[in-house]
Amino acid sequence: MGWGYRKSIKIGPFRIDLSPRGVGHSFGNRRFHVSRTPDGRKYVTVNLPGGFHVGKAIGRRSRYRGHY
């Protein structure tokens, strides 16, 4: 099992995440939020009642998908 560290700073609907991999940020509320990871990936997440959630990556796909 590996150990990690993450620090979150919340300012209203914005959250900034600091980790060894870089800085990520997100915007939204308890039901819906948009986030960007330290490596630049973007996600939209919707939290549903009962503990269910649906997430989807948005934006460009990686250019290394096996096609040249």
N, C-alpha and C positions, 0 to 999 in steps of 0.2 A: 504494500500500500504506500502510495506517495503522499507527500505533504505539499500543500500549496498555501498561498496567501492572496487575499483579495480585500481591498478596502473600497467601500462604496460611500459616496458623498451625495446626499439627496438635497436638491434645491427645488422645492415645489414639485411640478410634474417631471422635472429632469433628474436623471441620476448619472453620475460619473463613476465608472469602475476603474480602479487602479490595480494592476496586477503585474507580475514579473514579465508577462508577455506584451504589456503595453497599456494603453488607455482606451476604454470602450465607453459608449454612452447610450442612454436610452431616454425615451420620452413617452409618457402616457399615464394611464391610471391603472387601477386594479384589474379592470376587464380587458383593456386593449393597450398594447404598447408596441412601439417601433424601436429597434435597437441596432447598433453597429458594434461589431466585435473589434478587438485590437488589430486583427489582420484585415479588416475592411469589409467583412461580410455583413449584409443587412438582413434583418429578420422582422417579420410582423407576427405578433402572438395575440390570440384572443383567448381569454380565460372564461370558461363556461361554468354555470352552477354545477355543484356536485364534484368539483375537483378536476374536471376535464379541461383540457386546453388543446388548441390547434395552433400550430406554428408553420410558417412558410418562409423560405429564403426568397428574397426579392433582388432584382438587379441582374447584372451580368453573370453568366456562368463562368466557371474557371476555364481558361483557354487550354488547359491540359486535360481534355476529355477523351483522348485516344484518337482524335482526328487531326490530321496535319494539313 
